[in-house]
Amino acid sequence: MTRIQTTHVGSLPRNQAVSDLLFARERGEITIDNPYLATMTEATTAIVARQHDTGIDLPSDGETSKISYATYIKDRLTGFDGDSPRIPPADLRLYPDFLRKLAASGGTPTYRRPRCVGPIAVADLTPLHRDIADMKAAMAKAGYTQGFMNSASPGVISLFQPSDFHTSQEAYLADLAEAMRTEYETIADSGLILQIDAPDLGLGRHTLYAELDDAAFIAKAELHVEALNHALRNIPANRIRLHICWGNYEGPHICDIGLAEILPTVLKAKPRALLFEGANPRHAHEWRVWTETKIPDDYVLIPGVLDSTTNFVEHPELVAERIERYVAIVGTDRVIAGTDCGFSTFAGFGAVDPGIVWAKLAALVQGARIASTRIG
C-alpha cells in the first residue's frame, strides 16, 4: 500500500509566552536574549513533537519566532521602517457592516508593517540561522528526517509593504528577489525543504491590484513569478514548494480570481510542489480545474483538505474523499494532503481555537490513512 503523506501550510498556534515575547520585541521593550531565545527553542521543540505525535509527516517549526509570515523580513533586511496603511480586501469593502464587525471582534490583527524607505540588502541572518538550528534539533529529537521552513516571496513582501524608495514595482521586486535569495539558499542548503509563501498570486488580485481587471492582474503576477524564479535560480526545483491562497480570513471571497485564471502563471514558477486552497466553500469546486490542465510530470499537488478559517472539524471520510479526487488526477505518489492556509498567520491571532487546530490535523491524518487504504 502506498501511504499518502500529510503536511500543512506552516504556521501553528504560538503559546502565550511566545506571543507575549514577540510583541514585546516588536515594541522594542526587550532584546533578543534569554529568556527570549530559550522560549523560542523550547516552543519549537514542543510544536515539532506535537506534529509528530499527531501523525504529520512533513512538519514545520510552526513559524514560532515570526510575528507574521511576511513582515518578519524587517529584522533581516535593510531598508524597512515605519508602517504601511491597511487596505481591506475588496470583498470585505462590499460589506462594510461585516468589516466593522470583524475589526471590532478582534478579527483584524494589529502589528507593524514597515514599508521600504531605502536600499535593500541583507542585514542580519542570525535569526534565520537560529530558526534552522532550532528546527533541525527539534526534528532530530522527534524522529523526523524531513521538514520544511517558510519564507516570504518577493511578491508578498511588496503586497503588504509598499516602497517609497523605488520608482517602479518591477525595480522593487528585483531588489527584493536578490535580497531574499540569500535566505532561500540558506534554508535549502540546510537540508530543509524551502516553502515559498506567495499569497500575492491570489490575494493580490483583490488587495493591491483590486483596481485592475483580470488580464492586467495576470500581467502583474507574471512579473512576480519572474522575480521569484530569479531568486530561486540556484536551488533544485524539487527542494522547493510554493503556497498560494486568496487570503486566510473568513469572508465572502466573491472578488477572488479563479484558479483557472491564475494557474498557467503559477505553473511557470520554479517550485515543483504547490499548496493551494481546496477546502473552503469558495474554491473547493476547483479540483476540476486540474482535470483540464496539462500538469508537468514532476509536479506534486498539496491540496488543502482542511479549511483554516472555521472551527468545524472535518470528518476524516470527507478528508479522504477530497484526497482521492486529486489522486485520481495525478496518482498517489504526487499528492500530499495539506491545509488551505496556516492556522496562526499572525502571532496571537487565529480564527481557529488552538485545541481545535490539533483536532483538525488529527482528522487530516485519519483521512489520509483512509484514502491510502482505499486506494491500495
Contacts in CASP RR format, 6 or more apart in sequence:
PFRMAT RR
TARGET T0000
AUTHOR 0000-0000-0000
METHOD contacts of the structure
MODEL  1
MTRIQTTHVGSLPRNQAVSDLLFARERGEITIDNPYLATMTEATTAIVAR
QHDTGIDLPSDGETSKISYATYIKDRLTGFDGDSPRIPPADLRLYPDFLR
KLAASGGTPTYRRPRCVGPIAVADLTPLHRDIADMKAAMAKAGYTQGFMN
SASPGVISLFQPSDFHTSQEAYLADLAEAMRTEYETIADSGLILQIDAPD
LGLGRHTLYAELDDAAFIAKAELHVEALNHALRNIPANRIRLHICWGNYE
GPHICDIGLAEILPTVLKAKPRALLFEGANPRHAHEWRVWTETKIPDDYV
LIPGVLDSTTNFVEHPELVAERIERYVAIVGTDRVIAGTDCGFSTFAGFG
AVDPGIVWAKLAALVQGARIASTRIG
1 372 0 8 1.000
1 373 0 8 1.000
1 375 0 8 1.000
1 376 0 8 1.000
2 332 0 8 1.000
2 333 0 8 1.000
2 372 0 8 1.000
2 375 0 8 1.000
2 376 0 8 1.000
3 368 0 8 1.000
3 369 0 8 1.000
3 372 0 8 1.000
4 323 0 8 1.000
4 327 0 8 1.000
4 332 0 8 1.000
4 335 0 8 1.000
4 336 0 8 1.000
4 337 0 8 1.000
4 368 0 8 1.000
4 371 0 8 1.000
4 372 0 8 1.000
4 375 0 8 1.000
5 57 0 8 1.000
5 58 0 8 1.000
5 336 0 8 1.000
5 337 0 8 1.000
5 368 0 8 1.000
6 55 0 8 1.000
6 56 0 8 1.000
6 57 0 8 1.000
6 58 0 8 1.000
6 336 0 8 1.000
6 337 0 8 1.000
6 338 0 8 1.000
6 361 0 8 1.000
6 364 0 8 1.000
6 365 0 8 1.000
6 368 0 8 1.000
7 56 0 8 1.000
7 57 0 8 1.000
7 58 0 8 1.000
7 59 0 8 1.000
7 148 0 8 1.000
7 275 0 8 1.000
7 302 0 8 1.000
7 336 0 8 1.000
7 337 0 8 1.000
7 338 0 8 1.000
8 56 0 8 1.000
8 60 0 8 1.000
8 306 0 8 1.000
8 338 0 8 1.000
8 339 0 8 1.000
8 342 0 8 1.000
8 343 0 8 1.000
8 361 0 8 1.000
8 364 0 8 1.000
9 195 0 8 1.000
9 197 0 8 1.000
9 243 0 8 1.000
9 245 0 8 1.000
9 275 0 8 1.000
9 308 0 8 1.000
9 338 0 8 1.000
9 339 0 8 1.000
9 340 0 8 1.000
9 341 0 8 1.000
9 342 0 8 1.000
10 60 0 8 1.000
10 62 0 8 1.000
10 63 0 8 1.000
10 148 0 8 1.000
10 150 0 8 1.000
10 195 0 8 1.000
10 342 0 8 1.000
11 60 0 8 1.000
11 62 0 8 1.000
11 63 0 8 1.000
11 66 0 8 1.000
11 69 0 8 1.000
11 150 0 8 1.000
11 342 0 8 1.000
11 343 0 8 1.000
11 344 0 8 1.000
11 345 0 8 1.000
12 47 0 8 1.000
12 51 0 8 1.000
12 60 0 8 1.000
12 62 0 8 1.000
12 63 0 8 1.000
12 342 0 8 1.000
12 343 0 8 1.000
12 344 0 8 1.000
12 357 0 8 1.000
13 343 0 8 1.000
13 344 0 8 1.000
13 348 0 8 1.000
13 350 0 8 1.000
13 354 0 8 1.000
13 355 0 8 1.000
13 357 0 8 1.000
14 22 0 8 1.000
14 43 0 8 1.000
14 62 0 8 1.000
14 64 0 8 1.000
14 344 0 8 1.000
14 347 0 8 1.000
14 348 0 8 1.000
15 43 0 8 1.000
15 46 0 8 1.000
17 39 0 8 1.000
17 43 0 8 1.000
18 39 0 8 1.000
18 40 0 8 1.000
18 43 0 8 1.000
18 64 0 8 1.000
18 347 0 8 1.000
19 347 0 8 1.000
19 348 0 8 1.000
21 30 0 8 1.000
21 35 0 8 1.000
21 36 0 8 1.000
21 39 0 8 1.000
21 40 0 8 1.000
22 65 0 8 1.000
22 66 0 8 1.000
22 67 0 8 1.000
22 347 0 8 1.000
23 67 0 8 1.000
23 111 0 8 1.000
23 347 0 8 1.000
24 30 0 8 1.000
25 32 0 8 1.000
25 36 0 8 1.000
26 67 0 8 1.000
26 111 0 8 1.000
26 112 0 8 1.000
30 36 0 8 1.000
32 127 0 8 1.000
37 130 0 8 1.000
40 64 0 8 1.000
40 65 0 8 1.000
40 130 0 8 1.000
40 134 0 8 1.000
41 134 0 8 1.000
41 137 0 8 1.000
43 64 0 8 1.000
44 61 0 8 1.000
44 62 0 8 1.000
44 64 0 8 1.000
44 65 0 8 1.000
44 131 0 8 1.000
44 134 0 8 1.000
44 135 0 8 1.000
44 138 0 8 1.000
45 134 0 8 1.000
45 137 0 8 1.000
45 138 0 8 1.000
45 141 0 8 1.000
47 61 0 8 1.000
47 62 0 8 1.000
47 64 0 8 1.000
47 138 0 8 1.000
48 59 0 8 1.000
48 61 0 8 1.000
48 135 0 8 1.000
48 138 0 8 1.000
48 139 0 8 1.000
48 141 0 8 1.000
48 142 0 8 1.000
48 144 0 8 1.000
49 138 0 8 1.000
49 141 0 8 1.000
49 142 0 8 1.000
50 358 0 8 1.000
51 59 0 8 1.000
51 60 0 8 1.000
51 142 0 8 1.000
51 361 0 8 1.000
52 59 0 8 1.000
52 142 0 8 1.000
52 143 0 8 1.000
52 144 0 8 1.000
54 358 0 8 1.000
54 361 0 8 1.000
54 362 0 8 1.000
54 365 0 8 1.000
55 362 0 8 1.000
55 365 0 8 1.000
56 361 0 8 1.000
56 364 0 8 1.000
56 365 0 8 1.000
57 146 0 8 1.000
57 336 0 8 1.000
58 146 0 8 1.000
58 147 0 8 1.000
58 148 0 8 1.000
58 193 0 8 1.000
58 336 0 8 1.000
59 139 0 8 1.000
59 142 0 8 1.000
59 144 0 8 1.000
59 147 0 8 1.000
59 148 0 8 1.000
60 135 0 8 1.000
60 147 0 8 1.000
60 148 0 8 1.000
60 149 0 8 1.000
60 150 0 8 1.000
60 195 0 8 1.000
61 131 0 8 1.000
61 134 0 8 1.000
61 135 0 8 1.000
61 138 0 8 1.000
61 149 0 8 1.000
62 344 0 8 1.000
63 69 0 8 1.000
63 150 0 8 1.000
63 344 0 8 1.000
64 134 0 8 1.000
65 72 0 8 1.000
65 127 0 8 1.000
65 130 0 8 1.000
65 131 0 8 1.000
65 134 0 8 1.000
66 72 0 8 1.000
66 150 0 8 1.000
66 347 0 8 1.000
67 111 0 8 1.000
67 346 0 8 1.000
67 347 0 8 1.000
68 109 0 8 1.000
68 111 0 8 1.000
68 345 0 8 1.000
68 346 0 8 1.000
68 347 0 8 1.000
69 150 0 8 1.000
69 152 0 8 1.000
69 156 0 8 1.000
69 197 0 8 1.000
69 345 0 8 1.000
70 152 0 8 1.000
70 156 0 8 1.000
70 157 0 8 1.000
70 159 0 8 1.000
70 160 0 8 1.000
70 161 0 8 1.000
70 197 0 8 1.000
71 111 0 8 1.000
71 112 0 8 1.000
71 113 0 8 1.000
71 114 0 8 1.000
71 160 0 8 1.000
71 161 0 8 1.000
72 127 0 8 1.000
72 152 0 8 1.000
73 80 0 8 1.000
73 152 0 8 1.000
73 157 0 8 1.000
73 180 0 8 1.000
74 80 0 8 1.000
74 81 0 8 1.000
74 112 0 8 1.000
74 114 0 8 1.000
75 123 0 8 1.000
75 124 0 8 1.000
75 127 0 8 1.000
76 122 0 8 1.000
76 123 0 8 1.000
76 124 0 8 1.000
76 125 0 8 1.000
76 127 0 8 1.000
76 128 0 8 1.000
76 183 0 8 1.000
77 120 0 8 1.000
77 121 0 8 1.000
77 122 0 8 1.000
77 123 0 8 1.000
77 179 0 8 1.000
77 180 0 8 1.000
78 118 0 8 1.000
78 119 0 8 1.000
78 120 0 8 1.000
78 121 0 8 1.000
78 122 0 8 1.000
78 123 0 8 1.000
79 116 0 8 1.000
79 117 0 8 1.000
79 118 0 8 1.000
79 119 0 8 1.000
79 120 0 8 1.000
79 121 0 8 1.000
79 165 0 8 1.000
80 114 0 8 1.000
80 115 0 8 1.000
80 116 0 8 1.000
80 117 0 8 1.000
80 120 0 8 1.000
80 161 0 8 1.000
81 114 0 8 1.000
81 115 0 8 1.000
81 117 0 8 1.000
82 112 0 8 1.000
82 114 0 8 1.000
82 115 0 8 1.000
82 117 0 8 1.000
83 112 0 8 1.000
83 113 0 8 1.000
83 114 0 8 1.000
83 115 0 8 1.000
84 113 0 8 1.000
84 114 0 8 1.000
84 115 0 8 1.000
84 160 0 8 1.000
84 161 0 8 1.000
84 162 0 8 1.000
86 108 0 8 1.000
86 113 0 8 1.000
87 207 0 8 1.000
87 208 0 8 1.000
87 210 0 8 1.000
88 99 0 8 1.000
89 203 0 8 1.000
89 206 0 8 1.000
89 207 0 8 1.000
89 210 0 8 1.000
89 247 0 8 1.000
89 249 0 8 1.000
89 255 0 8 1.000
90 206 0 8 1.000
90 207 0 8 1.000
90 210 0 8 1.000
90 255 0 8 1.000
91 206 0 8 1.000
91 251 0 8 1.000
91 252 0 8 1.000
91 253 0 8 1.000
91 254 0 8 1.000
91 255 0 8 1.000
91 256 0 8 1.000
92 98 0 8 1.000
92 99 0 8 1.000
92 102 0 8 1.000
92 249 0 8 1.000
92 251 0 8 1.000
92 252 0 8 1.000
93 99 0 8 1.000
94 252 0 8 1.000
94 254 0 8 1.000
94 255 0 8 1.000
95 252 0 8 1.000
98 251 0 8 1.000
98 252 0 8 1.000
102 108 0 8 1.000
102 249 0 8 1.000
107 349 0 8 1.000
107 351 0 8 1.000
109 346 0 8 1.000
109 348 0 8 1.000
109 349 0 8 1.000
111 346 0 8 1.000
111 347 0 8 1.000
113 160 0 8 1.000
113 161 0 8 1.000
114 161 0 8 1.000
115 161 0 8 1.000
115 162 0 8 1.000
115 163 0 8 1.000
115 164 0 8 1.000
116 161 0 8 1.000
116 162 0 8 1.000
116 163 0 8 1.000
116 164 0 8 1.000
116 165 0 8 1.000
116 166 0 8 1.000
116 172 0 8 1.000
117 164 0 8 1.000
117 165 0 8 1.000
118 164 0 8 1.000
118 165 0 8 1.000
119 165 0 8 1.000
119 175 0 8 1.000
120 175 0 8 1.000
120 176 0 8 1.000
120 178 0 8 1.000
120 179 0 8 1.000
121 179 0 8 1.000
122 179 0 8 1.000
122 182 0 8 1.000
122 183 0 8 1.000
125 182 0 8 1.000
125 183 0 8 1.000
125 186 0 8 1.000
128 183 0 8 1.000
128 186 0 8 1.000
128 187 0 8 1.000
129 186 0 8 1.000
131 149 0 8 1.000
132 149 0 8 1.000
132 186 0 8 1.000
132 187 0 8 1.000
132 190 0 8 1.000
132 192 0 8 1.000
135 147 0 8 1.000
135 149 0 8 1.000
135 192 0 8 1.000
136 190 0 8 1.000
136 192 0 8 1.000
139 145 0 8 1.000
139 147 0 8 1.000
146 193 0 8 1.000
147 192 0 8 1.000
147 193 0 8 1.000
148 192 0 8 1.000
148 193 0 8 1.000
148 194 0 8 1.000
148 195 0 8 1.000
148 241 0 8 1.000
149 187 0 8 1.000
149 190 0 8 1.000
149 192 0 8 1.000
149 193 0 8 1.000
149 194 0 8 1.000
149 195 0 8 1.000
150 195 0 8 1.000
150 197 0 8 1.000
150 243 0 8 1.000
151 180 0 8 1.000
151 183 0 8 1.000
151 184 0 8 1.000
151 187 0 8 1.000
151 194 0 8 1.000
151 195 0 8 1.000
151 196 0 8 1.000
151 197 0 8 1.000
152 180 0 8 1.000
152 196 0 8 1.000
152 197 0 8 1.000
153 180 0 8 1.000
153 196 0 8 1.000
153 197 0 8 1.000
153 198 0 8 1.000
153 200 0 8 1.000
153 224 0 8 1.000
153 228 0 8 1.000
154 173 0 8 1.000
154 176 0 8 1.000
154 177 0 8 1.000
154 180 0 8 1.000
154 224 0 8 1.000
154 227 0 8 1.000
154 228 0 8 1.000
154 231 0 8 1.000
155 173 0 8 1.000
155 176 0 8 1.000
155 198 0 8 1.000
155 200 0 8 1.000
155 224 0 8 1.000
155 227 0 8 1.000
155 228 0 8 1.000
156 197 0 8 1.000
156 198 0 8 1.000
156 199 0 8 1.000
156 200 0 8 1.000
157 176 0 8 1.000
157 180 0 8 1.000
158 169 0 8 1.000
158 172 0 8 1.000
158 173 0 8 1.000
158 176 0 8 1.000
158 200 0 8 1.000
158 208 0 8 1.000
159 199 0 8 1.000
159 200 0 8 1.000
159 203 0 8 1.000
159 204 0 8 1.000
159 207 0 8 1.000
159 208 0 8 1.000
162 208 0 8 1.000
163 172 0 8 1.000
165 172 0 8 1.000
166 172 0 8 1.000
166 175 0 8 1.000
169 220 0 8 1.000
169 223 0 8 1.000
170 223 0 8 1.000
173 223 0 8 1.000
173 224 0 8 1.000
173 227 0 8 1.000
174 227 0 8 1.000
174 230 0 8 1.000
176 227 0 8 1.000
177 227 0 8 1.000
177 228 0 8 1.000
177 230 0 8 1.000
177 231 0 8 1.000
178 230 0 8 1.000
178 231 0 8 1.000
180 231 0 8 1.000
181 230 0 8 1.000
181 231 0 8 1.000
181 232 0 8 1.000
181 233 0 8 1.000
181 234 0 8 1.000
184 194 0 8 1.000
184 196 0 8 1.000
184 231 0 8 1.000
184 232 0 8 1.000
184 235 0 8 1.000
184 240 0 8 1.000
185 234 0 8 1.000
185 235 0 8 1.000
187 194 0 8 1.000
188 194 0 8 1.000
188 235 0 8 1.000
188 236 0 8 1.000
188 239 0 8 1.000
188 240 0 8 1.000
191 239 0 8 1.000
193 239 0 8 1.000
193 240 0 8 1.000
193 241 0 8 1.000
194 235 0 8 1.000
194 239 0 8 1.000
194 240 0 8 1.000
194 241 0 8 1.000
195 240 0 8 1.000
195 241 0 8 1.000
195 242 0 8 1.000
195 243 0 8 1.000
195 275 0 8 1.000
196 228 0 8 1.000
196 232 0 8 1.000
196 240 0 8 1.000
196 241 0 8 1.000
196 242 0 8 1.000
196 243 0 8 1.000
196 269 0 8 1.000
196 271 0 8 1.000
197 243 0 8 1.000
198 224 0 8 1.000
198 228 0 8 1.000
198 242 0 8 1.000
198 243 0 8 1.000
198 244 0 8 1.000
198 269 0 8 1.000
199 243 0 8 1.000
199 244 0 8 1.000
199 245 0 8 1.000
199 246 0 8 1.000
199 247 0 8 1.000
199 248 0 8 1.000
200 208 0 8 1.000
200 221 0 8 1.000
200 224 0 8 1.000
201 221 0 8 1.000
201 224 0 8 1.000
201 225 0 8 1.000
201 244 0 8 1.000
201 262 0 8 1.000
201 265 0 8 1.000
201 266 0 8 1.000
202 221 0 8 1.000
202 244 0 8 1.000
202 245 0 8 1.000
202 246 0 8 1.000
202 247 0 8 1.000
202 256 0 8 1.000
202 257 0 8 1.000
202 262 0 8 1.000
203 245 0 8 1.000
203 246 0 8 1.000
203 247 0 8 1.000
204 210 0 8 1.000
204 217 0 8 1.000
205 212 0 8 1.000
205 214 0 8 1.000
205 217 0 8 1.000
205 246 0 8 1.000
205 255 0 8 1.000
205 256 0 8 1.000
205 257 0 8 1.000
205 262 0 8 1.000
206 246 0 8 1.000
206 255 0 8 1.000
206 256 0 8 1.000
206 257 0 8 1.000
209 216 0 8 1.000
209 217 0 8 1.000
209 220 0 8 1.000
210 255 0 8 1.000
212 220 0 8 1.000
214 257 0 8 1.000
214 261 0 8 1.000
217 257 0 8 1.000
218 261 0 8 1.000
218 262 0 8 1.000
218 265 0 8 1.000
221 262 0 8 1.000
221 265 0 8 1.000
222 265 0 8 1.000
222 268 0 8 1.000
225 265 0 8 1.000
225 266 0 8 1.000
225 268 0 8 1.000
225 269 0 8 1.000
228 269 0 8 1.000
228 270 0 8 1.000
229 268 0 8 1.000
229 269 0 8 1.000
229 270 0 8 1.000
232 240 0 8 1.000
232 270 0 8 1.000
232 271 0 8 1.000
233 270 0 8 1.000
235 270 0 8 1.000
237 270 0 8 1.000
237 271 0 8 1.000
237 272 0 8 1.000
237 298 0 8 1.000
238 272 0 8 1.000
238 273 0 8 1.000
238 298 0 8 1.000
240 270 0 8 1.000
240 271 0 8 1.000
240 272 0 8 1.000
240 273 0 8 1.000
241 271 0 8 1.000
241 272 0 8 1.000
241 273 0 8 1.000
241 274 0 8 1.000
241 275 0 8 1.000
241 300 0 8 1.000
241 302 0 8 1.000
242 266 0 8 1.000
242 269 0 8 1.000
242 271 0 8 1.000
242 273 0 8 1.000
242 274 0 8 1.000
242 275 0 8 1.000
243 274 0 8 1.000
243 275 0 8 1.000
243 276 0 8 1.000
243 341 0 8 1.000
244 262 0 8 1.000
244 266 0 8 1.000
244 274 0 8 1.000
244 275 0 8 1.000
244 276 0 8 1.000
244 277 0 8 1.000
245 276 0 8 1.000
245 277 0 8 1.000
245 340 0 8 1.000
245 341 0 8 1.000
246 253 0 8 1.000
246 256 0 8 1.000
246 257 0 8 1.000
246 277 0 8 1.000
246 282 0 8 1.000
246 283 0 8 1.000
247 341 0 8 1.000
248 308 0 8 1.000
248 309 0 8 1.000
248 340 0 8 1.000
248 341 0 8 1.000
248 342 0 8 1.000
248 345 0 8 1.000
249 309 0 8 1.000
249 351 0 8 1.000
250 309 0 8 1.000
250 310 0 8 1.000
250 351 0 8 1.000
253 280 0 8 1.000
253 282 0 8 1.000
253 283 0 8 1.000
254 282 0 8 1.000
256 282 0 8 1.000
256 283 0 8 1.000
258 283 0 8 1.000
258 286 0 8 1.000
259 276 0 8 1.000
259 283 0 8 1.000
259 286 0 8 1.000
259 289 0 8 1.000
260 286 0 8 1.000
260 289 0 8 1.000
260 292 0 8 1.000
263 289 0 8 1.000
263 293 0 8 1.000
266 274 0 8 1.000
267 293 0 8 1.000
267 295 0 8 1.000
267 296 0 8 1.000
267 299 0 8 1.000
272 296 0 8 1.000
272 298 0 8 1.000
272 299 0 8 1.000
272 300 0 8 1.000
273 299 0 8 1.000
273 300 0 8 1.000
273 301 0 8 1.000
273 302 0 8 1.000
273 336 0 8 1.000
274 299 0 8 1.000
274 300 0 8 1.000
274 301 0 8 1.000
274 302 0 8 1.000
275 302 0 8 1.000
275 303 0 8 1.000
275 304 0 8 1.000
275 338 0 8 1.000
276 283 0 8 1.000
276 301 0 8 1.000
276 302 0 8 1.000
276 303 0 8 1.000
276 304 0 8 1.000
277 283 0 8 1.000
277 304 0 8 1.000
277 340 0 8 1.000
277 341 0 8 1.000
278 284 0 8 1.000
278 286 0 8 1.000
278 287 0 8 1.000
278 303 0 8 1.000
278 304 0 8 1.000
278 305 0 8 1.000
278 322 0 8 1.000
278 340 0 8 1.000
279 303 0 8 1.000
279 304 0 8 1.000
279 305 0 8 1.000
279 306 0 8 1.000
279 307 0 8 1.000
279 314 0 8 1.000
279 322 0 8 1.000
279 339 0 8 1.000
279 340 0 8 1.000
280 307 0 8 1.000
280 309 0 8 1.000
280 340 0 8 1.000
284 322 0 8 1.000
287 303 0 8 1.000
287 322 0 8 1.000
287 325 0 8 1.000
287 326 0 8 1.000
287 329 0 8 1.000
290 301 0 8 1.000
290 326 0 8 1.000
290 329 0 8 1.000
290 330 0 8 1.000
291 329 0 8 1.000
295 301 0 8 1.000
295 329 0 8 1.000
295 330 0 8 1.000
299 330 0 8 1.000
299 334 0 8 1.000
300 334 0 8 1.000
300 335 0 8 1.000
300 336 0 8 1.000
301 326 0 8 1.000
301 329 0 8 1.000
301 330 0 8 1.000
301 334 0 8 1.000
301 335 0 8 1.000
301 336 0 8 1.000
302 335 0 8 1.000
302 336 0 8 1.000
302 337 0 8 1.000
302 338 0 8 1.000
303 322 0 8 1.000
303 323 0 8 1.000
303 326 0 8 1.000
303 335 0 8 1.000
303 337 0 8 1.000
303 338 0 8 1.000
304 322 0 8 1.000
304 337 0 8 1.000
304 338 0 8 1.000
304 339 0 8 1.000
304 340 0 8 1.000
305 314 0 8 1.000
305 319 0 8 1.000
305 322 0 8 1.000
305 323 0 8 1.000
305 337 0 8 1.000
305 338 0 8 1.000
305 339 0 8 1.000
305 364 0 8 1.000
306 314 0 8 1.000
306 319 0 8 1.000
306 338 0 8 1.000
306 339 0 8 1.000
306 340 0 8 1.000
306 360 0 8 1.000
306 361 0 8 1.000
306 363 0 8 1.000
306 364 0 8 1.000
307 314 0 8 1.000
307 340 0 8 1.000
308 339 0 8 1.000
308 340 0 8 1.000
308 341 0 8 1.000
308 342 0 8 1.000
308 343 0 8 1.000
308 351 0 8 1.000
308 352 0 8 1.000
309 340 0 8 1.000
309 341 0 8 1.000
309 351 0 8 1.000
309 352 0 8 1.000
310 351 0 8 1.000
310 352 0 8 1.000
311 351 0 8 1.000
311 352 0 8 1.000
311 353 0 8 1.000
311 356 0 8 1.000
313 356 0 8 1.000
313 359 0 8 1.000
313 360 0 8 1.000
313 363 0 8 1.000
314 360 0 8 1.000
314 363 0 8 1.000
314 364 0 8 1.000
315 363 0 8 1.000
316 363 0 8 1.000
316 366 0 8 1.000
316 367 0 8 1.000
316 369 0 8 1.000
316 370 0 8 1.000
317 367 0 8 1.000
317 370 0 8 1.000
319 337 0 8 1.000
319 363 0 8 1.000
319 364 0 8 1.000
319 366 0 8 1.000
319 367 0 8 1.000
319 368 0 8 1.000
319 370 0 8 1.000
319 371 0 8 1.000
320 367 0 8 1.000
320 368 0 8 1.000
320 370 0 8 1.000
320 371 0 8 1.000
320 374 0 8 1.000
323 335 0 8 1.000
323 337 0 8 1.000
323 367 0 8 1.000
323 368 0 8 1.000
323 371 0 8 1.000
324 371 0 8 1.000
324 374 0 8 1.000
324 375 0 8 1.000
326 335 0 8 1.000
327 335 0 8 1.000
327 371 0 8 1.000
327 375 0 8 1.000
332 372 0 8 1.000
332 375 0 8 1.000
337 364 0 8 1.000
337 367 0 8 1.000
337 368 0 8 1.000
337 371 0 8 1.000
338 364 0 8 1.000
339 360 0 8 1.000
339 361 0 8 1.000
339 364 0 8 1.000
343 350 0 8 1.000
343 352 0 8 1.000
343 357 0 8 1.000
343 360 0 8 1.000
344 350 0 8 1.000
344 357 0 8 1.000
352 360 0 8 1.000
END
